[in-house]
Amino acid sequence: MQLKSSLRCNYLFLTKPFLLGCIALFQSAAGFAAEPRSFDLPLWKDGAPGALGSEPKDIPLAMVRLPESGTPTAALVVCPGGGYGHLAMGHEGHEIAAWANSLGMAAIICDYRHRNKGYGHPSPMQDAMRAVRLTRAMSSEWNIDPNRVGIMGFSAGGHLVSTVLTQFDLGDKDAADSIARQSSRPDFGVLCYPVILFGKPKSHKGSENNLLGKSPDPELLASLQNADRVTKETPPTFLFHTMEDTAVPPENSLEFYSAMVKAGVPGELHIYEKGRHGVGLGKAIPATGDWSNALQRWLTARGIVGPKEETAKAAD
């Protein structure tokens, strides 16, 4: 069987993760069993914009986790938190990807650049937007519906996602790079205890400092206070937070949701009583652990995933 466009293998580096990814894709297309198709790809074939070198830290990745499905699936780009200084890949990355797969969604974890890799703004934003574009560009090969591509972020990753939700572009139609021609506007967003209030009280100063430095230009700082950039074009968005979060207080989510209401952007906000900052799925916390079920109901109501009974049947 000849795979479409030879899997676009000429686009990628011949790294071990890439080769394993090609094997997984071939197995699926040829009808062999594949546990879920899992592979990592560089976001840029010729190096990321502003790259400081060619070491692993300089190569942002799309960590692709594809469920088995006979029909095109929705996709979720996942941006872990970490204060723009590291990435909480476990409970805000791989566990979330597994949850998305359980709903029949493709998951693309964005291993974006950050301060401990030597990068500040705009590198994380470029990486996250590129992950959305890449997902759409590869929709045929990855069995994804390009009109059901969302993005989800936690803590500082939530700030990154709020930047994508409010500062997206529709792609460069004249670009030689087919990925750059894709829109970076997600079809929906999910903000989990996000940092929003840049330059305001109750923000997270560590995230601000890592992204912009300790004395940023005031105009740049204001441009990343993304609640001020919400418009009617902002994609539908689901938010959740906890009252016990002292690192990133719930006023951050309240600010963004209030802006959504003012602009007429569809969405939901859930604030739970219990749970410190960084709870991830929070399944051990009574009541709070229901947030992912609330999100599933919202995604189902919007036609992004199927009803729970269909999801459970597919998982079996």
C-alpha positions as CSV (number, residue, x, y, z in Angstrom):
1,M,0.0,0.0,0.0
2,Q,1.3,3.4,-0.9
3,L,0.7,6.0,1.8
4,K,-0.5,9.4,0.7
5,S,2.4,11.7,-0.1
6,S,4.8,9.0,1.1
7,L,3.7,10.1,4.6
8,R,5.4,13.4,3.9
9,C,8.5,11.7,5.3
10,N,10.7,14.2,3.3
11,Y,9.4,16.9,5.7
12,L,10.9,15.4,8.8
13,F,14.3,14.6,10.3
14,L,15.4,11.0,10.2
15,T,15.5,10.7,14.0
16,K,14.6,7.6,15.9
17,P,11.2,9.0,17.1
18,F,10.4,10.0,13.5
19,L,11.3,6.5,12.2
20,L,9.2,4.9,14.8
21,G,6.4,7.2,13.9
22,C,6.6,6.1,10.2
23,I,6.5,2.5,11.3
24,A,3.4,3.1,13.4
25,L,1.7,4.9,10.5
26,F,2.6,2.1,8.1
27,Q,1.3,-0.6,10.4
28,S,-2.0,1.2,10.8
29,A,-2.5,1.8,7.1
30,A,-1.6,-1.8,6.3
31,G,-4.1,-3.2,8.7
32,F,-1.7,-4.4,11.4
33,A,-2.4,-3.9,15.1
34,A,-0.9,-0.7,16.5
35,E,-0.9,0.4,20.1
36,P,-2.0,3.6,19.9
37,R,0.0,5.2,17.2
38,S,2.6,7.3,19.1
39,F,5.4,9.2,17.7
40,D,7.3,12.6,18.0
41,L,7.9,15.0,15.2
42,P,9.9,18.3,14.9
43,L,7.5,21.2,14.4
44,W,9.8,22.7,11.7
45,K,11.8,20.7,9.2
46,D,14.5,23.3,8.7
47,G,14.7,24.5,12.3
48,A,12.4,26.7,14.4
49,P,12.4,30.5,14.0
50,G,14.9,32.1,16.3
51,A,16.5,28.8,17.1
52,L,19.8,29.2,19.1
53,G,21.2,26.0,17.9
54,S,20.4,22.4,16.8
55,E,20.5,20.6,20.1
56,P,17.3,18.8,21.4
57,K,16.4,21.8,23.5
58,D,16.3,23.9,20.3
59,I,13.9,21.6,18.5
60,P,10.3,21.9,19.6
61,L,8.3,18.8,19.1
62,A,4.7,17.6,18.3
63,M,4.3,14.5,20.5
64,V,1.5,12.8,18.5
65,R,-0.8,10.2,20.1
66,L,-3.5,8.9,17.7
67,P,-6.4,6.6,18.6
68,E,-7.7,3.8,16.4
69,S,-10.7,5.1,14.5
70,G,-12.5,4.3,11.3
71,T,-13.7,7.9,10.8
72,P,-11.8,11.2,11.2
73,T,-11.5,12.3,14.8
74,A,-11.3,15.5,16.6
75,A,-7.8,16.6,17.8
76,L,-6.5,18.3,20.9
77,V,-3.2,20.2,21.0
78,V,-2.0,20.0,24.6
79,C,0.3,22.6,26.2
80,P,1.6,21.6,29.6
81,G,2.3,24.2,32.3
82,G,5.5,24.9,34.1
83,G,5.7,28.7,34.5
84,Y,7.4,29.1,31.1
85,G,10.5,27.6,32.8
86,H,9.8,23.8,32.4
87,L,7.0,21.5,31.2
88,A,4.9,19.4,33.5
89,M,4.8,16.6,30.9
90,G,3.4,13.9,33.2
91,H,0.1,15.1,34.7
92,E,-0.5,18.0,32.3
93,G,0.8,16.2,29.2
94,H,0.9,12.5,28.8
95,E,-2.0,11.9,31.2
96,I,-4.1,14.4,29.4
97,A,-3.2,12.8,26.0
98,A,-4.4,9.4,27.3
99,W,-7.6,11.0,28.5
100,A,-8.2,12.6,25.1
101,N,-7.5,9.3,23.4
102,S,-10.1,7.6,25.6
103,L,-12.7,10.0,24.1
104,G,-11.6,9.0,20.6
105,M,-9.7,12.3,20.1
106,A,-6.2,12.6,18.7
107,A,-3.8,14.3,21.1
108,I,-0.7,16.3,20.1
109,I,1.4,17.4,23.1
110,C,3.3,20.5,22.2
111,D,6.9,20.3,23.6
112,Y,7.4,24.1,23.3
113,R,10.5,26.2,24.0
114,H,10.8,28.0,27.4
115,R,13.2,29.9,29.5
116,N,15.2,26.9,30.8
117,K,15.8,26.0,27.2
118,G,17.0,29.5,26.6
119,Y,13.8,31.0,25.1
120,G,11.2,33.6,25.9
121,H,8.5,35.4,23.9
122,P,7.6,34.8,21.0
123,S,9.0,31.3,20.8
124,P,6.3,29.5,22.9
125,M,3.6,31.2,20.9
126,Q,5.2,30.3,17.6
127,D,5.5,26.7,18.7
128,A,1.9,26.4,19.9
129,M,0.5,28.0,16.7
130,R,2.7,25.8,14.6
131,A,1.3,22.7,16.4
132,V,-2.2,23.7,15.4
133,R,-1.1,24.3,11.8
134,L,0.8,21.0,11.7
135,T,-2.3,19.1,13.0
136,R,-4.4,20.6,10.2
137,A,-1.8,20.0,7.5
138,M,-1.5,16.3,8.5
139,S,-5.2,15.8,9.0
140,S,-5.5,13.3,6.1
141,E,-2.5,11.2,7.2
142,W,-3.5,11.3,10.9
143,N,-7.3,10.7,10.2
144,I,-8.2,14.0,11.8
145,D,-11.1,16.3,11.0
146,P,-9.4,19.7,10.3
147,N,-12.5,21.5,11.5
148,R,-12.4,20.0,15.0
149,V,-8.9,21.0,16.1
150,G,-8.8,22.4,19.6
151,I,-6.1,23.5,22.0
152,M,-5.8,23.0,25.8
153,G,-3.4,24.5,28.3
154,F,-2.6,24.3,32.0
155,S,-1.3,27.2,34.2
156,A,1.4,29.0,32.1
157,G,0.4,26.7,29.3
158,G,-3.1,28.1,29.8
159,H,-1.6,31.6,29.2
160,L,0.1,30.3,26.1
161,V,-3.3,28.8,24.8
162,S,-5.1,32.1,25.6
163,T,-2.5,33.8,23.4
164,V,-3.3,31.4,20.6
165,L,-7.0,31.9,21.1
166,T,-6.8,35.7,20.9
167,Q,-3.8,36.3,18.6
168,F,-4.2,33.6,15.9
169,D,-3.9,34.2,12.2
170,L,-5.4,32.5,9.2
171,G,-2.2,31.4,7.6
172,D,0.0,32.7,4.8
173,K,-1.7,31.5,1.6
174,D,1.4,32.4,-0.4
175,A,3.9,30.5,1.7
176,A,6.0,27.8,0.1
177,D,5.6,25.8,3.3
178,S,2.3,24.0,3.1
179,I,2.0,24.0,6.9
180,A,2.5,27.8,7.1
181,R,-0.5,28.1,4.8
182,Q,-2.8,26.6,7.5
183,S,-4.8,28.7,10.0
184,S,-3.6,28.7,13.6
185,R,-7.1,29.5,14.8
186,P,-8.3,26.6,17.0
187,D,-11.9,25.5,16.7
188,F,-12.2,25.4,20.5
189,G,-10.1,26.1,23.5
190,V,-9.7,24.7,27.0
191,L,-8.0,26.7,29.8
192,C,-7.1,24.9,33.0
193,Y,-6.2,27.1,36.0
194,P,-4.6,29.5,33.4
195,V,-2.3,32.5,34.0
196,I,-4.2,35.4,32.5
197,L,-3.6,38.6,34.4
198,F,-0.2,39.6,33.0
199,G,0.9,42.9,34.5
200,K,-2.0,42.9,37.0
201,P,-2.4,41.9,40.6
202,K,-3.0,38.2,41.2
203,S,-1.0,37.2,38.1
204,H,1.9,34.7,38.3
205,K,5.1,36.8,38.3
206,G,7.3,33.8,37.7
207,S,5.6,33.1,34.4
208,E,5.8,36.8,33.4
209,N,9.5,36.9,34.2
210,N,10.3,33.7,32.4
211,L,8.5,34.7,29.3
212,L,9.4,38.4,29.1
213,G,12.2,39.1,31.6
214,K,12.0,41.0,34.8
215,S,11.7,44.5,33.2
216,P,9.6,44.0,30.1
217,D,8.4,46.7,27.8
218,P,5.1,47.9,29.2
219,E,3.4,47.7,25.8
220,L,4.6,44.1,25.3
221,L,3.4,43.1,28.8
222,A,0.0,44.7,28.1
223,S,-0.2,42.9,24.7
224,L,-0.1,39.6,26.5
225,Q,-2.9,40.4,28.9
226,N,-5.1,38.2,26.7
227,A,-8.4,38.9,28.4
228,D,-8.2,42.4,26.9
229,R,-7.8,40.8,23.4
230,V,-11.0,38.6,23.5
231,T,-13.3,39.4,20.6
232,K,-16.3,37.8,18.9
233,E,-13.8,35.9,16.8
234,T,-12.3,34.1,19.8
235,P,-13.1,30.4,19.6
236,P,-15.6,28.8,22.1
237,T,-13.7,28.1,25.3
238,F,-14.1,26.0,28.4
239,L,-12.3,27.0,31.7
240,F,-11.8,25.4,35.1
241,H,-10.1,26.6,38.2
242,T,-10.1,26.0,42.0
243,M,-10.8,28.4,44.9
244,E,-7.8,27.0,46.8
245,D,-5.4,27.9,44.1
246,T,-3.1,30.5,45.6
247,A,-0.3,30.3,43.0
248,V,-2.7,31.4,40.2
249,P,-5.9,32.6,41.9
250,P,-9.2,32.0,40.2
251,E,-9.6,35.7,39.4
252,N,-7.4,34.8,36.3
253,S,-10.2,32.6,34.8
254,L,-12.9,35.0,35.9
255,E,-11.2,37.8,34.0
256,F,-11.1,35.8,30.8
257,Y,-14.6,34.4,31.1
258,S,-16.0,37.9,31.8
259,A,-14.3,39.1,28.6
260,M,-15.9,36.1,26.7
261,V,-19.4,37.0,28.0
262,K,-18.9,40.7,27.0
263,A,-17.8,39.6,23.5
264,G,-20.5,37.0,23.1
265,V,-18.0,34.1,22.9
266,P,-19.7,30.7,23.8
267,G,-18.2,28.7,26.7
268,E,-18.3,27.5,30.2
269,L,-16.5,28.3,33.5
270,H,-16.2,25.9,36.4
271,I,-14.7,26.9,39.7
272,Y,-14.4,24.1,42.2
273,E,-13.9,24.6,45.9
274,K,-11.1,22.1,46.6
275,G,-7.7,21.6,45.0
276,R,-4.3,23.3,45.0
277,H,-2.7,24.7,41.9
278,G,-1.6,22.1,39.3
279,V,-4.1,19.4,40.0
280,G,-4.1,18.0,36.5
281,L,-7.1,15.6,36.1
282,G,-7.5,15.7,39.9
283,K,-9.3,12.4,40.1
284,A,-8.5,11.9,43.8
285,I,-10.2,15.2,44.7
286,P,-13.9,14.9,45.4
287,A,-16.1,17.1,43.2
288,T,-13.0,18.7,41.5
289,G,-12.2,15.5,39.8
290,D,-15.4,15.9,37.8
291,W,-14.0,18.7,35.7
292,S,-13.0,16.4,32.9
293,N,-16.5,14.9,32.8
294,A,-17.9,18.4,32.6
295,L,-15.5,19.1,29.7
296,Q,-16.6,15.9,28.0
297,R,-20.2,17.0,28.3
298,W,-19.4,20.4,26.8
299,L,-17.4,18.8,23.9
300,T,-20.3,16.4,23.3
301,A,-22.9,19.2,23.3
302,R,-20.7,21.1,20.7
303,G,-20.5,18.0,18.5
304,I,-16.7,17.7,19.0
305,V,-16.8,14.2,20.5
306,G,-19.6,11.6,20.5
307,P,-22.0,10.8,23.4
308,K,-20.5,9.0,26.4
309,E,-22.1,5.7,25.5
310,E,-20.4,5.8,22.0
311,T,-17.1,6.7,23.6
312,A,-17.3,3.9,26.0
313,K,-18.2,1.4,23.2
314,A,-15.3,2.6,21.1
315,A,-12.9,2.2,24.1
316,D,-14.0,-1.4,24.5
